Every structure is written in C-alpha cells, then in structure tokens.
Amino acid sequence: MAFGLPGAPALRVPEHIGRIENELGERDMRRSRLLAAMILSVVGAALAIGGYAWLALGTFQVPLPDALQGEAPGSLVSVERTGRYPRIAVQQVINAAALPDPWEIDNGITKYLLRYRTTNYDGESVIASGLLALPTQGIPDAVISYQHGTSTSRAHAPSQPGLGEGLFLAAAVAGRGNVLVAPDYIGLGESRDLHPYLHTATAVSTCRDLLKAARAFVEQERGAWPGKLFLVGFSQGGHATLALHQALERNPETGFEVTASAPCAGAFFMNEISFPQALTGATFSHSVYLGYAANSYARIYGEPLDTLLRAPYAETVPQLFDGGHTGEDLAAGLPAAPRDLFTSEFLAAYESGAPHWFTRAFTDNSLPPARLRAPVRFYYGDADVDVLPEEALRMAAAMQGLGSDAKAVSVGAYEHDPSALRAIPAALKWFEEF
C-alpha cells in the first residue's frame, strides 16, 4: 500500500533496507531513505566546489504582499527560501543518485518552503507546508506536482532540510527548467495535525491548494505560471496523483489543466487488492501501512480503535504515528505479522464478509476507474510485494475500457523502493515528450 521501511534483522527485513539502515542510521520508512543514501555520497564533492557551498546555506523569510495572503484555501501564509544551488552542484546531486540513465542538468535551482491554508478531513481550515523549487534562470517550461509516498516522520517531508527526497526531486525537475511543487501533506512537514493517511478527499485538497499557493508566488517571482501541468507520485503518492488528476478534470480550474499524469506503484483498489495483500505480511512494511491506516481512519470516521486493534496496539498505535517516530520505533512497537494487530472479532468479521467500518473506509477511499482527457501511465515493478503490479494493470485496463489513454508500464523486476529510481525518472522523461 505504500513504502518499505527499516526493521530489525529478526523481522526479516529485505537486505537492501538493512544496508541503507547501516549507512544512514535513523531514517524514515519511505523512499527518501533510499535516495538519501545515494545523495550522501556527494556531500564531500559538493562541499569542495569552491565558493558555491555558501549559496545553499541559510533560510530566510521572503516578503509577501498582502494580496497573496488570506484565509481562503490555497492562500499563502509564509514563504522561506531554503536553498540556492548552482548548476554544477545540482548535477552532482543527480549523479550521486546513480540513476539507470543519464540525467543532464541545465540550470541551478532555488528551493522554497511554502506554508499555505487548506481544508482538513473535518472541514476545518489548517496550515500545511510544501516544497517549491524553481530554476534560477529563465521562464519555466512546465509545472510538475510530485506526491510523495508513505512517511511517518514530519522531518522527512519534501520541504524539510537535508539531503533527501526533496532535494533530489528539486534537482531532477527544476534543474531541467521546470517548476517543482511537492506537498508535505497535512500532519507532515510543518504541520502538527493528524496525518489523514490514504484519505482521498484531504489528499486532493492538500495538493490542489498547494498548487494555488505556488501559482500565486511563481507569478509574483517570474511573472507567469507555465501552461503545462504534470502530476507524478509514488506509492501513497501514486494514489494521491490519480485522485488529484480525477478531481482536476472533474472540477476544472484555469491554470490547472492536467497535461499528463504518472501514478507510480499506487494503491487504488484498497479493499479488493491492497488490504488483502497487506494482511499477508510479505514485508514488515505491511504492519506499518495497516497501523497507519487504522489510526487515520479511526479518527476521520469517529470510530474507537479498540473495535479494530487488540491490546496493546489500540493504545500504542496513536503514539507511534504522531509524526515524531522513526522506522526503528515502528519496528519495535508493531508486530512482524500484521494480522496480530487486529482483534479476533474483526478478523472473524472480515473473513466472513461481514461489514465493518475499517473495510468500508478502504472502499470509500479506493479510486474508481474514470475516463480522463489527459493521458496516464501507471509505472510498477514486477517484483513489488508492497503494492502488487495488479493495481496498475487492473486500473490501466479499466480506464482503457472507458476510453482513456492509459497504459501500465513495467520498470522491470524490481521491488517497491528500488522501482522508484526507475519509475520516477521514466515518468519525467515521458513528460518531456509533451
């Protein structure tokens, strides 16, 4: 349903996860751990680039005119410049990731942290954060909105400092002359609210409202908002990407016409495919996905956790998923077998096909196939057991049947996390064909 994460060897965590743990120490469970491991190898080289290093240092507030601020969803609250990198340093970041194919950079980048208003699951206005990255020169060619995958740590969201996912995506996108917009989501980054994990409505509002906030700032800084909009996301972000694409076509808004989208390793049929697969415990990450979803849906739908999770997890799960815990904390606090999270009553109801609020929540947040105007490519790894290839294959076939330009694209025999370093660059190169 989302991303692999670290765990103790006794939990039989895949070898590549354990290797990254040894290199990086405490890391979140999402893909940025893998990207960060590669990017760390460039630190020495980047610091050796004469007088360039100082350009990336220092965070400062960017003055905003009153016209860009307000109380409506999508209004800016504040903007901070969080880094400026010359082209040679940006190329080094990309080179360190060891992508399968060359990725040439033609621009330096400037990163910003945007705080903006959006709407939470309960209809209340909240402040969320996200990353904006711009090429340092020229008029940007297009806007690429990137939706990240499962993360349990606020500190590892795209807008946050460090040599992780945010910097890599900023380099790959803005370094090629485009605008990068990457929401942290509610509850991550600068937000201290509950993260509404895999909740379609809040995923859409959070992503759409960041696009509005980013457009206002980009128009002020560069004079124009590019006319092409591309959407890409991995795992949880694959779900958010397709949901956002459907919403933007269902309720069109000037400036946000989708040119193409690429949901990668996304969970779409959550009650039919994702949940049954997560119950198998094929990877320790399955316990994390289910604990995260249980905590999220119980709050959103107003249901007691002890009607789903057995002791002690009904009490400890809300603490583990408060945005401040690491992958090691989750490995220590969750069972290796995901079925051990649940009460015997719930498991019996599920196996007999009886209704339950948890499975209804999965059904409510699954994404129905839809006929879309803009083309869609569903990237997946053949060896992915976190999110089965069936998710992409089934959705692509269903959308083709409705008349959409939709295709499922295999990136090869890769597991979940490694497939990200094939799928995301492949999606970005496909976007350049437009």
PyMOL commands that set and color helices and strands:
alter all, ss='L'
color gray80, all
select helices_A, chain A and resi 9-11+15-24+32-47+50-56+66-68+87-96+154-156+165-174+200-222+236-250+270-280+285-300+305-307+313-320+327-333+338-341+344-352+357-365+389-401+416-432
alter helices_A, ss='H'
color red, helices_A
select strands_A, chain A and resi 60-61+76-85+109-119+125-135+143-147+179-183+229-234+258-264+376-380+406-410
alter strands_A, ss='S'
color yellow, strands_A
deselect
rebuild
show_as cartoon
